[in-house]
Amino acid sequence: MTDDFSGLRVLIVDDQVHVRKFVREQLLLFNVSQVEEASSGHAALQAVTVPGVEFDLILCDLRMPDMDGIETIRTMGKLGLQCTVAILSVEDERVIESAGLLATLGGLHLVGEVSKPLTADKLEAVLRRTVEDAAPPPAEEPVIAASEVADALKRKAFEIHYQPRIVMRTGLCVGAEALVRWTHPTHGVIRSETLLALAERSSAQLSTLTQFILREAVAACARWQADGRDIGLSVNLSPKVLGQLDLPEFIEQLAREHKVAPARVTVEVGELTIGSDLATLIDVAARLRIKGFRLALNNFTGVRSGIEEILKIPFGELKLSRDCVDGCSQSDSKRAMVEAGLALARSLKLTTVCAGVSNRPDWNLLDELGCEVGQGNFIAHAMPEAGLGIWVTQWMMHNR
């Protein structure tokens, strides 16, 4: 063996004890010791939604009682998991292939469809593909023509994912941020920041994309409300859109159509926006607040924004930047920025949100420092709407 698989974290999902034991023993042959087991689909869902726990590979059986492997895989796809999946089964080869196709269509990274019994050779191939799949993509920004964006907008090829926001003291899920995604045929998943930047090249495209995001997100918020879930919506829009004077009326009309209370909707304003056209921004921000919508200063670092300008805009929430938050428990300078941001928010009576919470030590420090709301991959990755309700149910089970 030339590959190093020792760092992989693996979840075995199978209802039979002797099978789980055998697979664990096979994994040890490849120095894979970070292994957890789930005896059912429900146990697997609990395992993958534990705060801070992420698996590199899930080995899942298909034939299980109560919740079979197909249903388990489908549900995991809805949760937007950032991991690879391999299917192990005694089923007919075509059934296994169908399950594999389902995993791929659900957004999971399929690395193997293995008929039982599992052998060392079969397992090595799965592990090697897992390591290759985990390799970081090139850092360069994708080169995408405006015509491609226009075509994607026409086909409605975009999807909105939602990242939960949690009250740190109670564990209650109080909101979710809407993040647009585009699965490009060549470049893979294009995330919100990149997609908005691409759309900004054309005012017409940016307007179309913004309307799509708002329509989809407000409609989702209405569905949460109808399901009895008290989950608010947060939307981070392009700075250029926030300079459009008719934005408050457009959002108000959407909220009225879907019977969503304006107080459930938070519009996030990026820190770089401030100072670019302060008069228009104040006009738009004030009318949003008058209409009952919440307003947040997003990506705050304290570096670019002057306190004077912040005081001129009626924010109700201060969202600390991921650059400050991620690693704050290990960095004196980041901790100082977080403390300064939280102190400023308290003095202005603003709700504090920390984005980019990625590990338990950071979470503990932020809680100790008095941050009210946390958001980040330690809690959950952004996921499709269908997965949010499932995730909230699992999260509340962990936090009873």
N, C-alpha and C positions, 0 to 999 in steps of 0.2 A: 504494500500500500504506500502510495506517495502522497496522497491527499491527507490533510489534517482535518478531521471531523470532530475533534474533541470539544470545540466551542459550541457545537450545535445544541439547541434546546428542543426536545422532541416530546410530543404528546401522542400516546398510544390510545386509540379508541376502539375497544372491543369488549363484548359482554362476557367473554370467556377468560377466566383467570389464567389457565394454562397457556393460552395464546399470548396474553400480555406478558407473561413471564418469559416465554420463548423469544418474543420480539425484543424484550429488554436484554436478554442474554446475547442475542445476535448484535444488538447495538453496541454492547460492551466490547465485542470483538474489534470494533472500529473506534474504540476509545470514546464512545458517546455515553457519558454518565449522567448528563442533565436530562433526566427522563421522568415524565409524570404519566400517570395512567388514568383513564376514565372508563368506567364499566358500562356507560350508556351514553346516548346522545345528549341527554339532559345534563349529565355530569360533565361532558365535554364542553357544553356551553358555559357552565359555571366556571370551568377551568380557564377558558379563554377570555373571560370577562373579569378575572381577578385584577384589581388595580396594580399596574406596574408589571404584570406578567405577560411576556410575549414569547411565542414559540417560533422557531425557524421552520419546523416541519411537523405536520400532523399526519399520522398514519391511521387511517380510518377504515374500519370494516363496514360492509354494507348490510349484512343480515344481523340485525339486533332487534330485540323486542321493544315494544312501546314506541320508541323513536328510532326508526331505521337510519342507515347510513345516508341514504338519499336525502331524507328530511334534514339530517344533521348538516350535511354539506350545503344544502340550500340555505339553511338558516345562517351558517357561518359566512356564506357569501353576502348575505344581507348586512352582516355586522361589519363589513369592510375590513376584514382581517388582513394584516400585512405579513403573510406567511405563505409557505408552500404546503401543498397537500399531496399525499400519495394514497391511492385506494388499494386496500388489501382485501381480497374476497375469494370465496370458493364458487362464486356465481359464474354463469356462462360468460365467456369472453366479451360477447356483444353487450351484455348487461353492464359489465365493468366499464367498457368503452363509453356507454351512454352516461354512466355516472361521472366519468371523467369529463365528458363534454358539458354536463350540467355544472360541474365545478368551474370550468373555464368560463362558461357563460355567466356564472355568478360573480366573476371577478377574482376568483382564487387562482393562484399560480400552481397549476398541476405539474408534478414532476415524475409521476409514475402511476401506471395502472397495473398492479401486480396480482396475478392469480396465486392463491395459496397452494402449497406451502411456501412460505418465504424462505429464500436461500441467501447465503452470503453474497453471491454474485448479484442477485436482484437488489438486495439492500444497498450494496456498494454503488450501483448505478443510480439509485434514488438519492443517496447521500451526496454523490458527486454533482448531480443536477441541482440539488438544494444549495450547495455551496456556490455553484455558478450563478444561480438565480439571485443569490444574495449579494453578488458583486455590485458595487455602486455604479450607477450609470454615468456616462460622460458628463462633466460639469458644464459643457458649452450649452448656451441657449439654442433651442431648435430654430432653424431657419424656415419660417412658414409664411407663404405668400398671403397677401390680403384676400386674394380670390379664394383660397382654401377656407379662411375664416368665414367669408361671405357664404360659401357653399354649405359649411357646417351650420351656420345660423339658419339658412333656408331649410335644411333638413332637420333642424332641431336636434342636432347631434350631441348637445350638452346635457349634463346631469348635475343635479344639486345634491351635494353630500352635507351632512350635518355633524358638527362636533359638539358634544355635550359640555355644558358649563355647570359646575357643582359648587354649592355652598360648602366651604371648607370645614366649618364647625359642625354641621349637621349631616353632610353627605347627600343632601337633597339636590336632585337635578332640577334646576330652575330655568334652564334655557339651552339653546343650541345655536351655534353660528352656521349660517348658510354659506357654503363654499362651492363654487362652480367647478366642474371637472369636464374635460374633453378627452376621450380616448382616441388619440390620433393614430391612423393606420400605420404610420412609420415611426413616430416619435414616442408612442405610448401615451401614458396619462399626462396631460398638460394641466397643471394646477392653476388655481385661481389667480395668483399674482401675475403669472406669465400670460394667461389668457386675457386678463384685463388690459395688460400692456399691449398685447397684439391688437385688441379691439380699439384701443385709443388712437390708432393710426387713422381711423375714420370715424367722424362724429356720428354718422348714420349707423355704423356697426356697433359702436359703443352704446348708442341709444337702444338699439334692438336687443343687445345682450343684457343691458340693465333691466329693461322691461321684462325679459324672460326670467331673470333671476328673481326679481321682485314678485312677479306673478306666481312662480312656482313656490317660492318660500312662504308667501302669505297664505297661499292655498294649503300648504302643508301645516302651517300654524293653526289654520281653521280645523283641519282634521284632528290635530292633537287635542284641540279644545273640545271637539265633538266626542272624542274618546275619553274625556274626563281627565286628560293629562294637563296639569298646569305648567306648561313649558313655554317660555317666552322665545322670541325669535330675534336674532342679531344678524344684521346684514352689513358687510363692509363693502362700500361702493367706491368706484373710481373717483378721485378728486375732481376730475373734469365734470362728472355728472353732478357733483355737489355744487357746481357753479351754475346750474340750470334753475332758474327762478320758479319753474312750474313743478319741480320735484315734490314739494309738500302736497300739492293738490293731487298728483298722480298716486302717491302712496296712500293718501286719505281715501281716494276712490276705491282702491284695491281693498283696503281694510273694511270699508263700508259694504262692498260687494260680498265679501266673505264673512261678514259679521265678526271680525276680529277687533277686539278693543285696541286702540292705538297704544295703550300702555304696555301691551305685550310685544311691541315691535321696537327694537333699538337700531338706530342708524349709526354706524361707526364712521368717524371722520379721521382719516390718517393724519399723523402729525405733520407730514410734509405739506399738507394742504394749507395749513395756517400761514397767513402772510402772503399767499399768492394772490388772492383777491379778497381781502378781509371784508370789504363792504358787502359783497354778494354772499359770502359765507355766513356772515352774521344775519343777513336777511333770511336766507334759507333755513338756518339753524333755529332762529327765533320762531319762525312760522311752524316748523316741525314741532317745537315744544308747545306752542299755543294750541296746536291740533291734538296734543296729548301723546305724541310719540316721544320715546326716550332718545337721548343723544349721548354718544360716547366718544371720547378722544382715544383713538386707537394707536398702537405702537408707540406709546409714550416712553421716551428715554430721558427727558429733561435736558437734552443737549440742544435740540433744534428750536423748541418752542419757548418763547418768552412768557413769563408768568403774566405779564400785562395783557398779552393777546389771549391767553387762556381765560382770563377773567372777563373778557369781553363777549365770550361765547357761552351760552347757557347749557354747558355740559351737565349731565347727571351721573356720569360714570367715567372713570379713568382706567384705561386698560394698559398695563405695563407691557412693554415689548418683550418678545421671546428672547431677544439679544440680552436683555437684562436678567430675565428669569432663569433661563436654562443654565444650570451650573452655579446658581447664586450661593448655594451652600458650601461650595468649594473655592469661591473667589471673593476676596475682600472688596474688590472694586465693584463687582456686580451686586454684592449684598448692599453696599453703600448706595448704589443707584436705586435698588428696590426700596430701601428704607426711606430715601428722600422722596420717592414717588408716593409711597404710602402716607408719609407725613403730610405732603402737599394735599393729597386727596382728603385726608381727615380734616385738614384745616379749611378746605372748601366744601366739606360735607358731601363728598362724592362717593359713590359706590366704587370699590376697588376690585379690579379683575386682573389676574395674572395669567397671561398666555404663555404657552410653551413649557408647562410643567411636565418634566420628562422622567422624574425619578422620585423615590420616597424621601431622601434627604432634603431635596428642594421643597417638596410638599410640606414636610415638617417645619422647616424654617419659615416658609410663607405663612403657615398657620400660626406659628409663634409670633410673627411680626404683625399679625392682625389683618392679613389679606382676607377679603370676604368671599370672593368667588375665584375658583381655579378652572383652567382649561388647558388641555395638552394631552400628549400621547400616553402619559402615565395613567390618565383617567380613561381615555378612549381615543382611537383614531377617528377621523371623519368617516361617516358611513352613509349609505343610502337611507332614504326616509324609512323604507320597510324595516331596516334593522334597528332604528332608534327605539321603537317601542319594546322590542325584544331586549335590547341592551338595558334600557331603564329598569325593566323587570328583574333582570339578572343583577344589576347594580344594587337595587334595593334589597335583594336577598343577601348580598355581601355586607350591607351596611345596616342591618336590622339591629 
